[in-house]
Amino acid sequence: MGHEAALAGYERFDFADGPWTRPVYRRGAGPAVIVIHEIPGLHPLVVRFADRVAEAGMTVFLPSLFGTPGKPVSRGYALTSMLSAICIHREFNVWQAGKSSPIVEWLRALARKAHAECGGKGVGAVGMCFTGGYALAMMTEPSVVAPVLSQPSMPAAAGSKARAAGFDASPAEVACAKARFAAEDLSMIGLRYKSDALVPDARFDNYRRTFGNRFEAIELEDEDAAPADIPPHSVLTLHLRPDGPSQAAEQRVIQFFKERTGA
């Protein structure tokens, strides 16, 4: 699949807010869901997931935060993209627990725009891997009603127990989410493979302690993953199988978006 072919069914526009302008790809009809891509970028398997959300009766918005839109995953591309995001871009928080990435403010503005244009009960949002925790931090935007955290890998856990259990959201953002979950009868979903060292047990344990039954954990075994060049990690993209618990996890996320947004 070529770079252009991956996004051929999408309308592209540039969205500016604050100091940042990023391309966004849009498809579908109905309430809005923002699909925030993983490392290395907005690759075809992220688009495949977004296609299924659109087919379920929602409008998907795909912001491109780094990498080349539509470019397939490769080891070299993933490494280059990761180094760029970590070492160059100031929009992203990688190492510090209890702090969200500055680019989340731009994503909140995108959610406001999407809700104003698409209506419904609110906006769904899913982050993946490097962006996995963004949907939680986005809960300070009232239009966001369905946060999904797929393999939330930041802050980087290596060498620090605090980071291993930490969130890439500030205490104020976490408190806002907790208050909204209770006041508006909302919840969130977290997904990971149990063996995934990038998403430690301590982090999901902390989500459970912090949010109680408002946090729905979907944890998969290695045998649930599709074969790939890397160990099981990308629940909704690279390691998604067309059957079994993996497919059930994808369908649960799509149903969650439909329920919360009113699709």
C-alpha positions, 0 to 999 in steps of 0.5 A, spaced: 500 500 500 503 506 497 503 512 502 497 516 498 493 509 497 492 508 505 488 515 506 485 515 499 478 515 502 480 521 507 479 529 506 485 532 508 485 539 512 490 543 516 488 545 523 491 550 527 491 552 534 496 555 539 503 555 536 501 548 532 499 546 525 498 539 523 494 535 518 488 532 519 484 526 515 477 526 516 472 520 513 465 518 515 459 521 518 456 521 525 459 523 532 466 524 532 472 520 534 479 522 534 484 516 533 491 518 535 496 514 531 502 511 535 510 510 533 512 511 527 506 515 524 499 515 521 501 508 518 496 504 514 494 499 520 492 505 524 488 507 518 485 500 518 482 501 525 479 508 523 476 505 517 472 500 521 470 506 526 467 510 520 464 504 518 460 503 524 457 510 523 462 515 526 466 521 523 474 519 524 479 525 525 486 522 524 491 528 526 498 526 523 503 528 529 509 526 527 512 521 521 509 521 514 502 520 513 500 513 510 507 510 510 508 503 512 511 501 518 518 498 518 524 498 523 528 503 520 522 508 520 520 506 527 527 508 530 527 514 526 520 517 528 521 515 535 528 519 536 525 525 532 519 525 537 524 524 543 530 528 541 527 534 537 520 535 538 518 540 544 510 538 543 511 531 547 513 529 554 517 522 554 520 522 561 516 525 566 510 522 570 505 527 572 505 531 566 501 531 559 504 533 553 503 540 550 500 537 544 494 535 548 492 542 548 492 542 540 488 535 541 483 538 545 481 544 540 481 539 535 475 535 539 472 542 540 472 543 532 470 536 531 464 536 536 461 542 533 461 540 526 459 532 528 454 533 534 452 527 538 453 526 545 460 528 545 467 526 542 471 519 543 478 519 543 484 513 542 491 514 543 496 509 542 503 507 545 507 513 545 500 517 545 496 512 549 495 516 555 493 523 551 485 521 551 486 521 559 489 528 559 484 530 553 478 529 559 479 537 561 475 538 554 468 537 556 466 535 549 471 528 550 466 523 553 469 516 551 477 516 552 481 509 550 488 508 552 491 503 547 498 500 550 499 507 554 507 507 554 509 514 556 512 516 561 518 511 559 518 506 564 525 504 564 529 505 570 524 508 574 519 505 579 515 512 579 515 512 571 513 505 571 507 506 575 506 513 572 501 517 567 502 522 562 497 526 565 498 532 570 494 531 577 489 536 575 488 533 569 487 526 573 482 529 578 478 533 572 477 526 569 475 522 576 470 528 577 467 527 570 467 520 570 463 520 577 458 526 575 457 524 568 457 517 569 463 516 564 469 511 564 475 509 560 478 503 557 485 501 557 488 496 553 495 492 553 498 485 552 500 482 559 507 481 557 508 488 554 514 491 558 513 498 555 506 498 559 508 495 566 503 492 571 504 497 575 501 502 570 495 498 570 495 497 577 495 505 578 489 506 573 485 501 577 487 504 584 486 511 581 479 510 577 476 504 580 471 501 576 471 507 571 477 504 568 475 498 564 482 494 563 482 489 557 489 485 557 491 480 552 495 474 552 501 473 547 497 468 543 492 473 542 497 477 538 498 476 530 505 475 528 509 481 527 517 483 527 516 485 534 513 482 541 506 483 542 504 491 543 500 494 538 493 492 540 489 495 535 494 495 529 500 491 528 498 485 533 490 485 531 488 478 529 481 477 525 479 473 530 479 471 538 480 476 544 484 481 539 478 482 535 473 482 541 477 488 544 477 492 537 469 491 537 469 493 544 472 499 543 468 501 537 462 499 541 464 504 547 465 509 542 458 508 539 455 508 546 458 514 549 458 518 543 450 517 541 452 514 534 
